Every structure is written in C-alpha cells, then in structure tokens.
Amino acid sequence: MKKFMAGMLAGTALLIAGAEYMDMNKSTKRKIMKKGKAIANKAENILEDMSEDVF
C-alpha cells in the first residue's frame, strides 16, 4: 500500500508540474529547464530513500 500511495503522489506531482509548464512562456521555460536538472536529481534521491525504507 505504501508503494501505491507513493506512486500516486509522485504521479500527481508530475501531472501538476506538466500542466504548469505548458502554461508558461518561453523565457520562463528556459529558466525552469536550467533548474530542472538539480530538482530531478533531488527527486531521484528522495525516491531512492523511500524505496530503501520500503524494502
């Protein structure tokens, strides 16, 4: 059940982020893409930590 809820929360967050990204103008998208790599790395680390706790 924990994996399911974590997946649902992650999926919802990605859906909201994608919708917000589509509504932005070109210069804002560029700024977000520059910061996106760092955010993606942090999210990856968080997901790895969560998976270690579950297993």
mmCIF file as Biopython writes it, N, C-alpha, C and O atoms, coordinates in Angstrom:
data_model
#
loop_
_atom_site.group_PDB
_atom_site.id
_atom_site.type_symbol
_atom_site.label_atom_id
_atom_site.label_alt_id
_atom_site.label_comp_id
_atom_site.label_asym_id
_atom_site.label_entity_id
_atom_site.label_seq_id
_atom_site.pdbx_PDB_ins_code
_atom_site.Cartn_x
_atom_site.Cartn_y
_atom_site.Cartn_z
_atom_site.occupancy
_atom_site.B_iso_or_equiv
_atom_site.auth_seq_id
_atom_site.auth_asym_id
_atom_site.pdbx_PDB_model_num
ATOM 1   N N  . MET A ? 1  ? 0.815  -1.184 0.000   1.0 0.0 1  A 1 
ATOM 2   C CA . MET A ? 1  ? 0.000  0.000  0.000   1.0 0.0 1  A 1 
ATOM 3   C C  . MET A ? 1  ? 0.866  1.258  0.000   1.0 0.0 1  A 1 
ATOM 4   O O  . MET A ? 1  ? 0.491  2.261  -0.608  1.0 0.0 1  A 1 
ATOM 5   N N  . LYS A ? 2  ? 2.028  1.221  0.678   1.0 0.0 2  A 1 
ATOM 6   C CA . LYS A ? 2  ? 2.909  2.384  0.719   1.0 0.0 2  A 1 
ATOM 7   C C  . LYS A ? 2  ? 3.454  2.709  -0.663  1.0 0.0 2  A 1 
ATOM 8   O O  . LYS A ? 2  ? 3.547  3.876  -1.043  1.0 0.0 2  A 1 
ATOM 9   N N  . LYS A ? 3  ? 3.813  1.677  -1.408  1.0 0.0 3  A 1 
ATOM 10  C CA . LYS A ? 3  ? 4.325  1.897  -2.762  1.0 0.0 3  A 1 
ATOM 11  C C  . LYS A ? 3  ? 3.254  2.523  -3.643  1.0 0.0 3  A 1 
ATOM 12  O O  . LYS A ? 3  ? 3.533  3.426  -4.432  1.0 0.0 3  A 1 
ATOM 13  N N  . PHE A ? 4  ? 2.036  2.039  -3.502  1.0 0.0 4  A 1 
ATOM 14  C CA . PHE A ? 4  ? 0.925  2.567  -4.296  1.0 0.0 4  A 1 
ATOM 15  C C  . PHE A ? 4  ? 0.711  4.045  -3.996  1.0 0.0 4  A 1 
ATOM 16  O O  . PHE A ? 4  ? 0.575  4.852  -4.916  1.0 0.0 4  A 1 
ATOM 17  N N  . MET A ? 5  ? 0.680  4.403  -2.724  1.0 0.0 5  A 1 
ATOM 18  C CA . MET A ? 5  ? 0.452  5.797  -2.346  1.0 0.0 5  A 1 
ATOM 19  C C  . MET A ? 5  ? 1.614  6.690  -2.786  1.0 0.0 5  A 1 
ATOM 20  O O  . MET A ? 5  ? 1.398  7.822  -3.220  1.0 0.0 5  A 1 
ATOM 21  N N  . ALA A ? 6  ? 2.837  6.188  -2.675  1.0 0.0 6  A 1 
ATOM 22  C CA . ALA A ? 6  ? 3.991  6.961  -3.123  1.0 0.0 6  A 1 
ATOM 23  C C  . ALA A ? 6  ? 3.918  7.188  -4.629  1.0 0.0 6  A 1 
ATOM 24  O O  . ALA A ? 6  ? 4.229  8.276  -5.113  1.0 0.0 6  A 1 
ATOM 25  N N  . GLY A ? 7  ? 3.511  6.169  -5.361  1.0 0.0 7  A 1 
ATOM 26  C CA . GLY A ? 7  ? 3.350  6.297  -6.805  1.0 0.0 7  A 1 
ATOM 27  C C  . GLY A ? 7  ? 2.248  7.275  -7.176  1.0 0.0 7  A 1 
ATOM 28  O O  . GLY A ? 7  ? 2.392  8.056  -8.117  1.0 0.0 7  A 1 
ATOM 29  N N  . MET A ? 8  ? 1.150  7.231  -6.439  1.0 0.0 8  A 1 
ATOM 30  C CA . MET A ? 8  ? 0.046  8.155  -6.699  1.0 0.0 8  A 1 
ATOM 31  C C  . MET A ? 8  ? 0.470  9.602  -6.428  1.0 0.0 8  A 1 
ATOM 32  O O  . MET A ? 8  ? 0.146  10.501 -7.203  1.0 0.0 8  A 1 
ATOM 33  N N  . LEU A ? 9  ? 1.186  9.820  -5.338  1.0 0.0 9  A 1 
ATOM 34  C CA . LEU A ? 9  ? 1.648  11.168 -5.017  1.0 0.0 9  A 1 
ATOM 35  C C  . LEU A ? 9  ? 2.655  11.675 -6.046  1.0 0.0 9  A 1 
ATOM 36  O O  . LEU A ? 9  ? 2.582  12.827 -6.473  1.0 0.0 9  A 1 
ATOM 37  N N  . ALA A ? 10 ? 3.580  10.827 -6.439  1.0 0.0 10 A 1 
ATOM 38  C CA . ALA A ? 10 ? 4.579  11.223 -7.438  1.0 0.0 10 A 1 
ATOM 39  C C  . ALA A ? 10 ? 3.917  11.510 -8.784  1.0 0.0 10 A 1 
ATOM 40  O O  . ALA A ? 10 ? 4.259  12.484 -9.455  1.0 0.0 10 A 1 
ATOM 41  N N  . GLY A ? 11 ? 2.977  10.668 -9.170  1.0 0.0 11 A 1 
ATOM 42  C CA . GLY A ? 11 ? 2.272  10.873 -10.436 1.0 0.0 11 A 1 
ATOM 43  C C  . GLY A ? 11 ? 1.461  12.155 -10.440 1.0 0.0 11 A 1 
ATOM 44  O O  . GLY A ? 11 ? 1.434  12.872 -11.440 1.0 0.0 11 A 1 
ATOM 45  N N  . THR A ? 12 ? 0.807  12.447 -9.341  1.0 0.0 12 A 1 
ATOM 46  C CA . THR A ? 12 ? 0.027  13.678 -9.232  1.0 0.0 12 A 1 
ATOM 47  C C  . THR A ? 12 ? 0.935  14.895 -9.305  1.0 0.0 12 A 1 
ATOM 48  O O  . THR A ? 12 ? 0.605  15.879 -9.966  1.0 0.0 12 A 1 
ATOM 49  N N  . ALA A ? 13 ? 2.070  14.834 -8.635  1.0 0.0 13 A 1 
ATOM 50  C CA . ALA A ? 13 ? 3.017  15.948 -8.660  1.0 0.0 13 A 1 
ATOM 51  C C  . ALA A ? 13 ? 3.531  16.186 -10.078 1.0 0.0 13 A 1 
ATOM 52  O O  . ALA A ? 13 ? 3.660  17.331 -10.513 1.0 0.0 13 A 1 
ATOM 53  N N  . LEU A ? 14 ? 3.821  15.104 -10.792 1.0 0.0 14 A 1 
ATOM 54  C CA . LEU A ? 14 ? 4.295  15.244 -12.174 1.0 0.0 14 A 1 
ATOM 55  C C  . LEU A ? 14 ? 3.207  15.809 -13.087 1.0 0.0 14 A 1 
ATOM 56  O O  . LEU A ? 14 ? 3.495  16.605 -13.981 1.0 0.0 14 A 1 
ATOM 57  N N  . LEU A ? 15 ? 1.979  15.405 -12.868 1.0 0.0 15 A 1 
ATOM 58  C CA . LEU A ? 15 ? 0.864  15.924 -13.664 1.0 0.0 15 A 1 
ATOM 59  C C  . LEU A ? 15 ? 0.699  17.423 -13.452 1.0 0.0 15 A 1 
ATOM 60  O O  . LEU A ? 15 ? 0.542  18.176 -14.413 1.0 0.0 15 A 1 
ATOM 61  N N  . ILE A ? 16 ? 0.735  17.849 -12.217 1.0 0.0 16 A 1 
ATOM 62  C CA . ILE A ? 16 ? 0.592  19.275 -11.913 1.0 0.0 16 A 1 
ATOM 63  C C  . ILE A ? 16 ? 1.768  20.066 -12.490 1.0 0.0 16 A 1 
ATOM 64  O O  . ILE A ? 16 ? 1.575  21.138 -13.064 1.0 0.0 16 A 1 
ATOM 65  N N  . ALA A ? 17 ? 2.973  19.542 -12.338 1.0 0.0 17 A 1 
ATOM 66  C CA . ALA A ? 17 ? 4.160  20.224 -12.869 1.0 0.0 17 A 1 
ATOM 67  C C  . ALA A ? 17 ? 4.084  20.336 -14.387 1.0 0.0 17 A 1 
ATOM 68  O O  . ALA A ? 17 ? 4.439  21.375 -14.944 1.0 0.0 17 A 1 
ATOM 69  N N  . GLY A ? 18 ? 3.628  19.288 -15.064 1.0 0.0 18 A 1 
ATOM 70  C CA . GLY A ? 18 ? 3.495  19.321 -16.519 1.0 0.0 18 A 1 
ATOM 71  C C  . GLY A ? 18 ? 2.465  20.335 -16.979 1.0 0.0 18 A 1 
ATOM 72  O O  . GLY A ? 18 ? 2.683  21.042 -17.963 1.0 0.0 18 A 1 
ATOM 73  N N  . ALA A ? 19 ? 1.357  20.409 -16.284 1.0 0.0 19 A 1 
ATOM 74  C CA . ALA A ? 19 ? 0.316  21.374 -16.638 1.0 0.0 19 A 1 
ATOM 75  C C  . ALA A ? 19 ? 0.808  22.805 -16.449 1.0 0.0 19 A 1 
ATOM 76  O O  . ALA A ? 19 ? 0.548  23.673 -17.282 1.0 0.0 19 A 1 
ATOM 77  N N  . GLU A ? 20 ? 1.516  23.045 -15.356 1.0 0.0 20 A 1 
ATOM 78  C CA . GLU A ? 20 ? 2.069  24.380 -15.105 1.0 0.0 20 A 1 
ATOM 79  C C  . GLU A ? 20 ? 3.112  24.732 -16.161 1.0 0.0 20 A 1 
ATOM 80  O O  . GLU A ? 20 ? 3.170  25.874 -16.616 1.0 0.0 20 A 1 
ATOM 81  N N  . TYR A ? 21 ? 3.928  23.772 -16.549 1.0 0.0 21 A 1 
ATOM 82  C CA . TYR A ? 21 ? 4.974  24.002 -17.546 1.0 0.0 21 A 1 
ATOM 83  C C  . TYR A ? 21 ? 4.363  24.395 -18.887 1.0 0.0 21 A 1 
ATOM 84  O O  . TYR A ? 21 ? 4.894  25.266 -19.576 1.0 0.0 21 A 1 
ATOM 85  N N  . MET A ? 22 ? 3.272  23.773 -19.256 1.0 0.0 22 A 1 
ATOM 86  C CA . MET A ? 22 ? 2.640  24.078 -20.539 1.0 0.0 22 A 1 
ATOM 87  C C  . MET A ? 22 ? 2.058  25.492 -20.564 1.0 0.0 22 A 1 
ATOM 88  O O  . MET A ? 22 ? 1.925  26.084 -21.635 1.0 0.0 22 A 1 
ATOM 89  N N  . ASP A ? 23 ? 1.714  26.031 -19.409 1.0 0.0 23 A 1 
ATOM 90  C CA . ASP A ? 23 ? 1.124  27.365 -19.346 1.0 0.0 23 A 1 
ATOM 91  C C  . ASP A ? 23 ? 2.163  28.485 -19.310 1.0 0.0 23 A 1 
ATOM 92  O O  . ASP A ? 23 ? 1.789  29.657 -19.350 1.0 0.0 23 A 1 
ATOM 93  N N  . MET A ? 24 ? 3.440  28.166 -19.236 1.0 0.0 24 A 1 
ATOM 94  C CA . MET A ? 24 ? 4.483  29.178 -19.092 1.0 0.0 24 A 1 
ATOM 95  C C  . MET A ? 24 ? 4.936  29.706 -20.452 1.0 0.0 24 A 1 
ATOM 96  O O  . MET A ? 24 ? 4.765  29.047 -21.478 1.0 0.0 24 A 1 
ATOM 97  N N  . ASN A ? 25 ? 5.519  30.911 -20.440 1.0 0.0 25 A 1 
ATOM 98  C CA . ASN A ? 25 ? 6.070  31.473 -21.670 1.0 0.0 25 A 1 
ATOM 99  C C  . ASN A ? 25 ? 7.478  30.930 -21.910 1.0 0.0 25 A 1 
ATOM 100 O O  . ASN A ? 25 ? 8.017  30.197 -21.081 1.0 0.0 25 A 1 
ATOM 101 N N  . LYS A ? 26 ? 8.064  31.293 -23.043 1.0 0.0 26 A 1 
ATOM 102 C CA . LYS A ? 26 ? 9.319  30.691 -23.474 1.0 0.0 26 A 1 
ATOM 103 C C  . LYS A ? 26 ? 10.490 30.998 -22.530 1.0 0.0 26 A 1 
ATOM 104 O O  . LYS A ? 26 ? 11.280 30.107 -22.220 1.0 0.0 26 A 1 
ATOM 105 N N  . SER A ? 27 ? 10.606 32.238 -22.078 1.0 0.0 27 A 1 
ATOM 106 C CA . SER A ? 27 ? 11.738 32.586 -21.206 1.0 0.0 27 A 1 
ATOM 107 C C  . SER A ? 27 ? 11.632 31.892 -19.850 1.0 0.0 27 A 1 
ATOM 108 O O  . SER A ? 27 ? 12.643 31.490 -19.276 1.0 0.0 27 A 1 
ATOM 109 N N  . THR A ? 28 ? 10.434 31.754 -19.351 1.0 0.0 28 A 1 
ATOM 110 C CA . THR A ? 28 ? 10.248 31.063 -18.075 1.0 0.0 28 A 1 
ATOM 111 C C  . THR A ? 28 ? 10.574 29.587 -18.219 1.0 0.0 28 A 1 
ATOM 112 O O  . THR A ? 28 ? 11.145 28.983 -17.311 1.0 0.0 28 A 1 
ATOM 113 N N  . LYS A ? 29 ? 10.213 29.003 -19.356 1.0 0.0 29 A 1 
ATOM 114 C CA . LYS A ? 29 ? 10.543 27.596 -19.596 1.0 0.0 29 A 1 
ATOM 115 C C  . LYS A ? 29 ? 12.054 27.384 -19.585 1.0 0.0 29 A 1 
ATOM 116 O O  . LYS A ? 29 ? 12.538 26.392 -19.041 1.0 0.0 29 A 1 
ATOM 117 N N  . ARG A ? 30 ? 12.801 28.313 -20.183 1.0 0.0 30 A 1 
ATOM 118 C CA . ARG A ? 30 ? 14.264 28.186 -20.194 1.0 0.0 30 A 1 
ATOM 119 C C  . ARG A ? 30 ? 14.839 28.225 -18.780 1.0 0.0 30 A 1 
ATOM 120 O O  . ARG A ? 30 ? 15.732 27.448 -18.442 1.0 0.0 30 A 1 
ATOM 121 N N  . LYS A ? 31 ? 14.322 29.130 -17.963 1.0 0.0 31 A 1 
ATOM 122 C CA . LYS A ? 31 ? 14.791 29.228 -16.586 1.0 0.0 31 A 1 
ATOM 123 C C  . LYS A ? 31 ? 14.506 27.944 -15.824 1.0 0.0 31 A 1 
ATOM 124 O O  . LYS A ? 31 ? 15.336 27.472 -15.048 1.0 0.0 31 A 1 
ATOM 125 N N  . ILE A ? 32 ? 13.324 27.384 -16.054 1.0 0.0 32 A 1 
ATOM 126 C CA . ILE A ? 32 ? 12.938 26.159 -15.353 1.0 0.0 32 A 1 
ATOM 127 C C  . ILE A ? 32 ? 13.811 24.993 -15.812 1.0 0.0 32 A 1 
ATOM 128 O O  . ILE A ? 32 ? 14.200 24.159 -14.995 1.0 0.0 32 A 1 
ATOM 129 N N  . MET A ? 33 ? 14.119 24.925 -17.087 1.0 0.0 33 A 1 
ATOM 130 C CA . MET A ? 33 ? 14.940 23.823 -17.582 1.0 0.0 33 A 1 
ATOM 131 C C  . MET A ? 33 ? 16.346 23.868 -16.982 1.0 0.0 33 A 1 
ATOM 132 O O  . MET A ? 33 ? 16.954 22.825 -16.742 1.0 0.0 33 A 1 
ATOM 133 N N  . LYS A ? 34 ? 16.859 25.072 -16.741 1.0 0.0 34 A 1 
ATOM 134 C CA . LYS A ? 34 ? 18.184 25.184 -16.119 1.0 0.0 34 A 1 
ATOM 135 C C  . LYS A ? 34 ? 18.159 24.627 -14.704 1.0 0.0 34 A 1 
ATOM 136 O O  . LYS A ? 34 ? 19.096 23.949 -14.282 1.0 0.0 34 A 1 
ATOM 137 N N  . LYS A ? 35 ? 17.095 24.910 -13.978 1.0 0.0 35 A 1 
ATOM 138 C CA . LYS A ? 35 ? 16.982 24.441 -12.599 1.0 0.0 35 A 1 
ATOM 139 C C  . LYS A ? 35 ? 16.468 23.005 -12.528 1.0 0.0 35 A 1 
ATOM 140 O O  . LYS A ? 35 ? 16.599 22.344 -11.497 1.0 0.0 35 A 1 
ATOM 141 N N  . GLY A ? 36 ? 15.894 22.533 -13.609 1.0 0.0 36 A 1 
ATOM 142 C CA . GLY A ? 36 ? 15.256 21.224 -13.628 1.0 0.0 36 A 1 
ATOM 143 C C  . GLY A ? 36 ? 16.178 20.064 -13.323 1.0 0.0 36 A 1 
ATOM 144 O O  . GLY A ? 36 ? 15.776 19.097 -12.676 1.0 0.0 36 A 1 
ATOM 145 N N  . LYS A ? 37 ? 17.418 20.156 -13.788 1.0 0.0 37 A 1 
ATOM 146 C CA . LYS A ? 37 ? 18.351 19.052 -13.554 1.0 0.0 37 A 1 
ATOM 147 C C  . LYS A ? 37 ? 18.619 18.861 -12.061 1.0 0.0 37 A 1 
ATOM 148 O O  . LYS A ? 37 ? 18.653 17.732 -11.570 1.0 0.0 37 A 1 
ATOM 149 N N  . ALA A ? 38 ? 18.807 19.955 -11.352 1.0 0.0 38 A 1 
ATOM 150 C CA . ALA A ? 38 ? 19.056 19.852 -9.915  1.0 0.0 38 A 1 
ATOM 151 C C  . ALA A ? 38 ? 17.828 19.310 -9.193  1.0 0.0 38 A 1 
ATOM 152 O O  . ALA A ? 38 ? 17.946 18.485 -8.288  1.0 0.0 38 A 1 
ATOM 153 N N  . ILE A ? 39 ? 16.661 19.774 -9.594  1.0 0.0 39 A 1 
ATOM 154 C CA . ILE A ? 39 ? 15.424 19.304 -8.974  1.0 0.0 39 A 1 
ATOM 155 C C  . ILE A ? 39 ? 15.217 17.820 -9.256  1.0 0.0 39 A 1 
ATOM 156 O O  . ILE A ? 39 ? 14.809 17.066 -8.373  1.0 0.0 39 A 1 
ATOM 157 N N  . ALA A ? 40 ? 15.500 17.404 -10.488 1.0 0.0 40 A 1 
ATOM 158 C CA . ALA A ? 40 ? 15.343 15.989 -10.841 1.0 0.0 40 A 1 
ATOM 159 C C  . ALA A ? 40 ? 16.279 15.112 -10.023 1.0 0.0 40 A 1 
ATOM 160 O O  . ALA A ? 40 ? 15.898 14.025 -9.589  1.0 0.0 40 A 1 
ATOM 161 N N  . ASN A ? 41 ? 17.497 15.580 -9.814  1.0 0.0 41 A 1 
ATOM 162 C CA . ASN A ? 41 ? 18.446 14.807 -9.002  1.0 0.0 41 A 1 
ATOM 163 C C  . ASN A ? 41 ? 17.971 14.681 -7.565  1.0 0.0 41 A 1 
ATOM 164 O O  . ASN A ? 41 ? 18.084 13.612 -6.965  1.0 0.0 41 A 1 
ATOM 165 N N  . LYS A ? 42 ? 17.437 15.768 -7.005  1.0 0.0 42 A 1 
ATOM 166 C CA . LYS A ? 42 ? 16.928 15.717 -5.635  1.0 0.0 42 A 1 
ATOM 167 C C  . LYS A ? 42 ? 15.747 14.759 -5.542  1.0 0.0 42 A 1 
ATOM 168 O O  . LYS A ? 42 ? 15.650 13.977 -4.596  1.0 0.0 42 A 1 
ATOM 169 N N  . ALA A ? 43 ? 14.851 14.822 -6.524  1.0 0.0 43 A 1 
ATOM 170 C CA . ALA A ? 43 ? 13.690 13.935 -6.515  1.0 0.0 43 A 1 
ATOM 171 C C  . ALA A ? 43 ? 14.123 12.481 -6.631  1.0 0.0 43 A 1 
ATOM 172 O O  . ALA A ? 43 ? 13.560 11.606 -5.973  1.0 0.0 43 A 1 
ATOM 173 N N  . GLU A ? 44 ? 15.115 12.225 -7.459  1.0 0.0 44 A 1 
ATOM 174 C CA . GLU A ? 44 ? 15.624 10.861 -7.613  1.0 0.0 44 A 1 
ATOM 175 C C  . GLU A ? 44 ? 16.182 10.343 -6.297  1.0 0.0 44 A 1 
ATOM 176 O O  . GLU A ? 44 ? 15.952 9.191  -5.928  1.0 0.0 44 A 1 
ATOM 177 N N  . ASN A ? 45 ? 16.910 11.190 -5.595  1.0 0.0 45 A 1 
ATOM 178 C CA . ASN A ? 45 ? 17.471 10.783 -4.304  1.0 0.0 45 A 1 
ATOM 179 C C  . ASN A ? 45 ? 16.370 10.505 -3.289  1.0 0.0 45 A 1 
ATOM 180 O O  . ASN A ? 45 ? 16.461 9.552  -2.515  1.0 0.0 45 A 1 
ATOM 181 N N  . ILE A ? 46 ? 15.340 11.327 -3.292  1.0 0.0 46 A 1 
ATOM 182 C CA . ILE A ? 46 ? 14.224 11.119 -2.364  1.0 0.0 46 A 1 
ATOM 183 C C  . ILE A ? 46 ? 13.521 9.802  -2.664  1.0 0.0 46 A 1 
ATOM 184 O O  . ILE A ? 46 ? 13.197 9.045  -1.749  1.0 0.0 46 A 1 
ATOM 185 N N  . LEU A ? 47 ? 13.287 9.529  -3.940  1.0 0.0 47 A 1 
ATOM 186 C CA . LEU A ? 47 ? 12.622 8.279  -4.304  1.0 0.0 47 A 1 
ATOM 187 C C  . LEU A ? 47 ? 13.475 7.073  -3.941  1.0 0.0 47 A 1 
ATOM 188 O O  . LEU A ? 47 ? 12.947 6.044  -3.519  1.0 0.0 47 A 1 
ATOM 189 N N  . GLU A ? 48 ? 14.787 7.189  -4.102  1.0 0.0 48 A 1 
ATOM 190 C CA . GLU A ? 48 ? 15.666 6.089  -3.714  1.0 0.0 48 A 1 
ATOM 191 C C  . GLU A ? 48 ? 15.600 5.854  -2.207  1.0 0.0 48 A 1 
ATOM 192 O O  . GLU A ? 48 ? 15.565 4.711  -1.751  1.0 0.0 48 A 1 
ATOM 193 N N  . ASP A ? 49 ? 15.583 6.936  -1.443  1.0 0.0 49 A 1 
ATOM 194 C CA . ASP A ? 49 ? 15.497 6.798  0.008   1.0 0.0 49 A 1 
ATOM 195 C C  . ASP A ? 49 ? 14.171 6.147  0.406   1.0 0.0 49 A 1 
ATOM 196 O O  . ASP A ? 49 ? 14.131 5.305  1.303   1.0 0.0 49 A 1 
ATOM 197 N N  . MET A ? 50 ? 13.097 6.539  -0.261  1.0 0.0 50 A 1 
ATOM 198 C CA . MET A ? 50 ? 11.782 5.956  0.048   1.0 0.0 50 A 1 
ATOM 199 C C  . MET A ? 50 ? 11.776 4.472  -0.278  1.0 0.0 50 A 1 
ATOM 200 O O  . MET A ? 50 ? 11.247 3.664  0.485   1.0 0.0 50 A 1 
ATOM 201 N N  . SER A ? 51 ? 12.368 4.113  -1.422  1.0 0.0 51 A 1 
ATOM 202 C CA . SER A ? 51 ? 12.371 2.702  -1.811  1.0 0.0 51 A 1 
ATOM 203 C C  . SER A ? 51 ? 13.237 1.878  -0.864  1.0 0.0 51 A 1 
ATOM 204 O O  . SER A ? 51 ? 12.930 0.714  -0.608  1.0 0.0 51 A 1 
ATOM 205 N N  . GLU A ? 52 ? 14.314 2.461  -0.341  1.0 0.0 52 A 1 
ATOM 206 C CA . GLU A ? 52 ? 15.150 1.739  0.621   1.0 0.0 52 A 1 
ATOM 207 C C  . GLU A ? 52 ? 14.377 1.479  1.909   1.0 0.0 52 A 1 
ATOM 208 O O  . GLU A ? 52 ? 14.524 0.422  2.522   1.0 0.0 52 A 1 
ATOM 209 N N  . ASP A ? 53 ? 13.551 2.443  2.322   1.0 0.0 53 A 1 
ATOM 210 C CA . ASP A ? 53 ? 12.759 2.272  3.534   1.0 0.0 53 A 1 
ATOM 211 C C  . ASP A ? 53 ? 11.702 1.190  3.361   1.0 0.0 53 A 1 
ATOM 212 O O  . ASP A ? 53 ? 11.398 0.459  4.304   1.0 0.0 53 A 1 
ATOM 213 N N  . VAL A ? 54 ? 11.145 1.087  2.169   1.0 0.0 54 A 1 
ATOM 214 C CA . VAL A ? 54 ? 10.098 0.104  1.916   1.0 0.0 54 A 1 
ATOM 215 C C  . VAL A ? 54 ? 10.693 -1.297 1.850   1.0 0.0 54 A 1 
ATOM 216 O O  . VAL A ? 54 ? 10.117 -2.247 2.380   1.0 0.0 54 A 1 
ATOM 217 N N  . PHE A ? 55 ? 11.846 -1.422 1.198   1.0 0.0 55 A 1 
ATOM 218 C CA . PHE A ? 55 ? 12.465 -2.728 1.060   1.0 0.0 55 A 1 
ATOM 219 C C  . PHE A ? 55 ? 13.399 -2.933 2.196   1.0 0.0 55 A 1 
ATOM 220 O O  . PHE A ? 55 ? 14.041 -3.980 2.286   1.0 0.0 55 A 1 
#
